[in-house]
């Protein structure tokens, strides 16, 4: 059950992170990363690692985008 909740949280964070790829909207990743961290924490308490791994992927996508845009662009 926690794995499904973790995946749902990741599915909420992923579109926010993808919208953050649009120029001048990169600051949205500051919102998507904490949401994905919550999803990863929930996924850590699950028996299956897929939800945790999906949220870690969203965190990496958001961090790379912030790194490329110097944190705000």
C-alpha positions in Angstrom: 0.0 0.0 0.0 2.8 2.4 0.8 4.4 1.7 -2.5 1.3 2.9 -4.3 1.1 6.0 -2.2 4.8 6.7 -3.0 4.2 6.3 -6.7 1.2 8.6 -6.5 3.2 11.2 -4.8 5.9 10.8 -7.5 3.2 11.2 -10.2 2.3 14.5 -8.6 5.9 15.7 -8.4 6.9 14.7 -11.9 4.6 17.0 -13.9 5.7 19.9 -11.7 9.4 19.0 -12.4 8.6 18.7 -16.2 6.9 22.1 -16.2 10.1 23.4 -14.5 12.0 22.6 -17.7 10.3 25.5 -19.5 12.6 28.5 -19.5 12.0 30.9 -16.6 9.9 28.4 -14.7 12.9 26.4 -13.3 12.1 27.6 -9.8 9.2 25.1 -9.8 11.7 22.5 -9.1 12.2 23.9 -5.6 8.6 22.7 -5.1 8.9 19.4 -6.9 12.0 18.2 -5.0 10.5 18.3 -1.5 7.4 16.6 -2.7 9.5 13.8 -4.2 11.6 13.6 -1.0 8.3 12.9 0.9 7.5 10.3 -1.7 10.9 8.7 -1.3 10.5 8.6 2.5 7.1 6.9 2.2 8.6 4.5 -0.3 11.4 3.6 2.1 8.8 2.0 4.4 7.4 -0.1 1.5 8.4 -3.7 0.7 9.0 -2.9 -2.9 11.6 -0.3 -4.0 9.8 0.9 -7.2 8.1 3.9 -5.6 11.2 5.0 -3.8 13.3 4.6 -7.0 10.8 6.6 -9.0 10.9 9.5 -6.5 14.7 9.4 -6.5 14.5 9.7 -10.3 12.2 12.8 -9.9 14.6 14.3 -7.4 17.6 13.8 -9.7 15.7 15.3 -12.6 14.8 18.4 -10.5 18.3 18.8 -9.1 19.9 18.5 -12.6 17.5 21.2 -13.9 18.3 23.5 -11.0 22.0 22.9 -11.5 21.7 23.8 -15.2 19.6 26.9 -14.5 21.8 28.1 -11.6 19.0 27.6 -9.1 16.4 30.0 -10.5 16.2 30.0 -14.2 
